[in-house]
Amino acid sequence: MPRYIMSKYFKMALYFHNTADAVCFGCMGPEGKEYHCVADLNGRTCIAWKDVENDPSPTVINTSDKDCFYALVYNVEAKLSMQERL
């Protein structure tokens, strides 16, 4: 399992949401990092970003229908400005 997770290729879809025009999904990437992607199916373009360890996730997509994604959007600036507690 560690060899699989730490491999240098993409694997294991973590979540998948779609609308009529776009797809949002997450997957495990090289060296066990989590990647998030949003793809425009009409323009065939894709935006992808990699999680950085200990970064708060700015959004969680809960569901989708033919028109929209429905997400929880966190106030990341407020979380980042808080002092860490041990």
MOWOBEL-V534613 format. One record per residue. N is the residue number from 0. RES is the residue in three letters. D_LAST is the distance of its C-alpha to the last C-alpha in Angstrom with 2 decimals. Layout:
n: {N	N}
res: {RES	RES}
d_last: {D_LAST	D_LAST}
//
This chain:
n: {0	1	2	3	4	5	6	7	8	9	10	11	12	13	14	15	16	17	18	19	20	21	22	23	24	25	26	27	28	29	30	31	32	33	34	35	36	37	38	39	40	41	42	43	44	45	46	47	48	49	50	51	52	53	54	55	56	57	58	59	60	61	62	63	64	65	66	67	68	69	70	71	72	73	74	75	76	77	78	79	80	81	82	83	84	85}
res: {MET	PRO	ARG	TYR	ILE	MET	SER	LYS	TYR	PHE	LYS	MET	ALA	LEU	TYR	PHE	HIS	ASN	THR	ALA	ASP	ALA	VAL	CYS	PHE	GLY	CYS	MET	GLY	PRO	GLU	GLY	LYS	GLU	TYR	HIS	CYS	VAL	ALA	ASP	LEU	ASN	GLY	ARG	THR	CYS	ILE	ALA	TRP	LYS	ASP	VAL	GLU	ASN	ASP	PRO	SER	PRO	THR	VAL	ILE	ASN	THR	SER	ASP	LYS	ASP	CYS	PHE	TYR	ALA	LEU	VAL	TYR	ASN	VAL	GLU	ALA	LYS	LEU	SER	MET	GLN	GLU	ARG	LEU}
d_last: {31.64	29.37	32.48	33.09	29.58	29.43	33.01	33.99	35.47	34.53	34.50	33.47	33.52	30.43	31.91	35.09	36.29	39.59	41.85	45.49	44.62	41.15	38.84	35.05	33.51	30.61	30.97	29.48	30.44	30.81	28.23	26.52	25.36	25.81	28.48	29.65	33.27	35.50	39.20	42.13	44.93	47.68	46.86	45.50	42.49	38.92	35.62	32.83	29.29	26.69	23.07	20.61	17.64	14.57	16.98	17.19	20.71	22.81	25.28	26.14	29.89	30.93	34.68	37.70	41.39	44.32	43.32	39.56	36.03	33.94	30.27	27.08	25.93	22.40	21.75	19.88	20.09	18.26	15.32	15.36	15.65	12.55	9.80	6.64	3.77	0.00}
//
